[in-house]
């Protein structure tokens, strides 16, 4: 049979016969579709969400939230001022122990009262708390001679540099979360240990055991117990939290005004920058935040009570 060179036209290629309509594009990779691999449909980004979970801040609310950082900075400044007063003989160890004990008693009284008023069903074992506190301070008193000689041979330049590094670590790793009224926990262990070790380093500069015990007992009260009281006040009243911030700021300014006016100026400017400038900066840079979400994101597990998981 001779080849005439003619090509038989199929039903889809014959002139005058329209092509069958293509099926709508679907967002499925495992289905063979009549579209090229680089095809982008108009409906591809219809489920795209931009900044869906972004929290829009207000200036004064951010200012109030920043007070917890200012409180901790003021606490460190106050502790350093107390050490300098004790080191220069401007404050006696007996007065420091008395102030620390009275402050702890008042703080615990407020803590107990607020927990009783807010959570009447809670069961606090006051006898156990007092017994543990007495045992702890007796142990601290017995360890005072060891703490006094722990870094006694270290040069003062090394002591001051190590103290600055440890307090910066305390400031960086402190738990600034407020938690809730039923879960006011101890501050972060790394932050607390850094502050206590800085106190041990500073205490080695004293010549008497009573000075060492006074500073160490105040350090435990100031860096382990006082943050819990601050969180309790913050969870109860925003006005009380603001008042505490002002009191700590004025106390730090007053104490250091007798030591170095230059440091007072730096401290005041730093607190103004942290409290008023940084919130405005945060709100300004928020306009550049671009967070996208869509059905292509991986599901995030929601951890429930127990060992069960819920996936979005």
C-alpha positions in Angstrom: 0.0 0.0 0.0 1.4 3.4 -1.0 1.8 6.1 1.7 -0.1 9.2 0.4 1.5 11.4 3.0 -1.8 12.3 4.6 -2.2 12.4 8.3 -5.5 11.3 9.8 -6.8 14.0 12.1 -8.1 12.9 15.5 -11.3 14.2 16.9 -9.5 16.8 19.0 -7.4 18.1 16.2 -9.8 18.4 13.4 -10.4 22.0 12.2 -13.6 23.5 13.4 -14.0 21.2 16.4 -13.4 23.0 19.7 -11.2 21.5 22.4 -13.0 20.1 25.4 -12.9 22.4 28.4 -10.1 21.7 30.9 -11.0 20.7 34.4 -10.6 23.4 37.1 -7.1 23.5 38.6 -6.8 21.9 42.0 -4.1 22.4 44.6 -3.0 18.7 44.5 0.4 17.5 43.5 -0.4 13.8 43.3 -3.2 14.3 40.6 -2.3 14.5 36.9 -3.8 17.8 35.5 -3.9 19.5 32.2 -1.7 22.3 33.3 2.1 22.8 33.1 4.2 22.4 36.3 4.8 26.1 36.6 1.2 27.1 36.3 -0.1 29.4 39.0 -3.8 29.7 39.3 -5.7 32.9 40.4 -7.0 31.0 43.4 -3.6 29.8 44.6 -3.2 32.5 47.2 -6.8 33.0 48.1 -6.3 31.4 51.5 -3.1 33.4 52.3 -3.3 35.2 55.6 -0.9 38.1 56.4 -0.2 39.0 60.1 -3.2 37.0 61.3 -1.7 36.3 64.7 0.2 39.6 65.1 -0.6 41.4 68.3 -1.0 45.2 67.8 0.5 47.0 70.8 -0.6 50.2 72.4 2.1 52.6 73.7 1.0 52.9 77.3 0.3 49.2 77.7 3.8 48.4 76.5 5.1 51.0 78.9 3.4 49.3 81.8 4.7 45.9 80.7 8.2 47.2 80.6 8.1 48.1 84.3 8.9 44.5 85.3 12.3 44.9 83.5 12.8 48.3 85.2 12.0 46.7 88.6 14.7 44.1 88.2 17.3 46.6 87.0 16.5 48.7 90.0 16.8 45.7 92.3 20.3 45.0 91.0 21.3 48.7 91.5 19.9 48.7 95.0 21.8 45.5 95.9 25.1 47.0 94.6 24.5 50.1 96.6 23.8 48.1 99.7 27.1 46.3 99.2 29.0 49.6 98.8 27.4 51.0 101.9 28.4 47.9 103.8 31.9 47.9 102.4 32.5 51.5 103.2 31.1 51.3 106.7 28.1 53.5 105.9 25.8 50.7 106.9 26.2 48.2 109.7 25.7 44.5 109.3 23.2 44.5 112.2 21.1 47.1 110.5 21.1 45.1 107.2 20.1 41.9 108.9 17.3 43.7 110.8 16.1 45.4 107.6 16.2 42.1 105.7 14.4 40.2 108.4 11.7 42.9 108.8 11.2 43.1 105.0 10.9 39.4 104.7 8.3 39.2 107.5 6.3 42.0 105.9 6.6 40.5 102.5 5.5 37.0 103.7 2.6 38.5 105.6 1.4 40.2 102.4 2.0 37.0 100.4 0.0 34.9 102.9 -2.8 37.4 103.0 -3.1 37.8 99.3 -3.1 34.1 98.7 -5.7 33.5 101.3 -8.0 36.2 99.8 -7.5 35.2 96.2 -7.4 31.4 96.6 -9.4 30.5 99.8 -9.2 26.8 98.9 -5.4 26.8 99.0 -3.7 25.1 101.9 -0.4 26.7 103.0 1.7 24.9 105.6 2.9 27.9 107.6 4.7 25.8 110.1 6.7 24.0 107.4 7.6 27.3 105.8 8.9 28.8 109.0 10.8 25.6 109.8 12.4 25.6 106.4 13.4 29.3 106.6 15.0 28.8 110.0 16.9 25.8 108.8 18.1 27.6 105.8 19.4 30.6 107.6 21.1 28.5 110.3 22.8 26.5 107.5 23.9 29.8 105.8 25.3 31.0 109.2 27.3 27.8 109.5 28.7 28.2 105.9 29.6 31.8 106.4 33.3 31.2 107.2 33.6 29.0 104.1 31.9 31.6 101.9 34.1 34.3 103.3 37.3 32.6 102.2 35.9 31.1 98.9 37.4 33.9 96.6 39.5 35.7 99.2 42.7 35.3 97.2 41.2 36.6 94.0 42.3 40.1 92.9 39.8 42.9 93.2 39.8 43.7 89.5 38.8 40.1 88.8 36.1 40.3 91.5 34.6 43.4 90.0 34.6 42.1 86.4 33.2 38.8 87.5 30.5 40.5 89.4 29.4 42.6 86.4 29.3 39.5 84.2 27.2 37.6 86.7 24.7 40.4 87.2 24.4 40.7 83.4 23.7 37.0 83.3 21.1 37.5 86.0 19.5 40.3 84.1 19.5 38.4 80.8 18.1 35.1 82.1 15.6 36.4 84.6 12.1 35.0 84.1 10.1 38.2 83.3 6.8 36.3 82.8 4.0 37.2 85.1 2.3 33.8 85.2 -1.0 33.7 87.0 -2.2 34.0 90.5 -2.2 30.3 91.1 1.2 29.7 89.6 3.6 32.3 91.0 6.7 30.2 90.9 10.3 30.7 91.9 12.4 32.7 89.4 14.7 31.0 86.9 17.4 28.9 88.5 20.1 30.2 86.2 19.3 33.8 86.9 19.1 33.2 90.7 22.3 31.2 90.8 24.1 33.9 88.9 23.0 36.6 91.4 23.8 34.4 94.4 27.2 33.6 93.1 27.8 37.3 92.4 26.9 37.9 96.1 29.3 35.3 97.2 32.1 36.9 95.2 31.3 40.3 96.7 31.0 38.9 100.2 34.6 37.6 100.1 35.7 41.3 100.3 34.5 41.6 103.9 36.7 40.9 106.9 34.0 39.7 109.4 31.6 36.7 109.3 28.7 38.9 110.3 29.1 41.1 107.3 29.2 38.1 105.0 26.1 36.6 106.7 24.3 39.9 106.4 25.0 40.3 102.7 24.3 36.7 101.8 21.0 36.6 103.8 19.9 39.8 102.1 20.9 38.4 98.7 18.7 35.3 99.2 15.8 37.5 100.3 16.4 40.0 97.5 17.0 37.7 94.5 15.1 34.6 95.4 12.1 35.7 97.4 11.5 39.3 96.3 10.9 38.5 92.6 8.0 36.2 93.8 6.5 39.1 95.7 6.8 41.4 92.7 5.0 38.9 90.5 2.3 38.6 93.2 1.8 42.4 93.3 1.8 42.6 89.5 -0.9 39.9 89.2 -3.1 41.6 91.7 -3.0 45.3 90.8 -1.4 47.2 87.9 -1.4 50.3 90.1 0.4 48.5 92.9 2.9 47.3 90.3 3.4 50.8 89.0 3.8 52.1 92.6 6.4 49.4 93.3 8.4 50.4 90.2 8.4 54.1 91.3 9.5 53.1 94.9 12.4 51.0 93.6 13.5 53.7 91.2 13.5 56.3 93.9 15.3 54.0 96.3 18.0 53.2 93.8 18.5 56.9 92.9 18.6 58.0 96.5 21.1 55.3 97.5 23.5 55.9 94.6 23.3 59.7 94.9 25.6 59.3 97.9 28.0 57.2 96.0 28.3 58.5 92.4 26.1 61.2 90.8 27.4 60.2 87.4 26.1 56.7 87.8 22.8 58.2 88.9 22.5 60.2 85.7 23.3 57.1 83.6 20.8 55.1 85.5 18.0 57.6 85.1 18.7 58.0 81.4 18.8 54.3 81.0 15.5 53.8 82.7 13.9 56.6 80.6 15.1 55.0 77.5 13.9 51.5 78.6 10.5 52.7 79.8 9.5 55.3 77.3 11.7 55.1 74.2 11.9 51.3 73.7 8.0 50.9 73.6 7.8 53.6 71.0 10.5 51.8 69.0 8.8 48.5 69.3 5.5 50.0 67.9 7.4 51.7 65.1 9.2 48.6 63.8 6.0 46.6 64.1 4.8 48.0 60.7 7.6 46.1 59.0 6.5 42.7 60.4 5.2 40.4 57.6 4.0 37.1 58.8 2.1 34.8 56.4 0.0 31.7 57.1 -1.8 29.3 54.8 -3.0 25.8 54.4 0.4 24.7 53.4 1.8 25.3 57.0 2.5 22.3 59.2 0.0 21.6 61.9 1.1 22.7 65.3 0.4 20.3 68.2 -1.5 21.6 71.2 -0.3 19.9 74.3 -3.3 19.2 76.6 -3.3 18.0 80.2 -1.8 14.5 80.4 -0.2 12.9 77.4 -2.8 13.6 74.8 -2.2 15.8 71.8 -4.4 17.8 69.6 -3.3 18.8 66.1 -4.6 21.7 64.1 
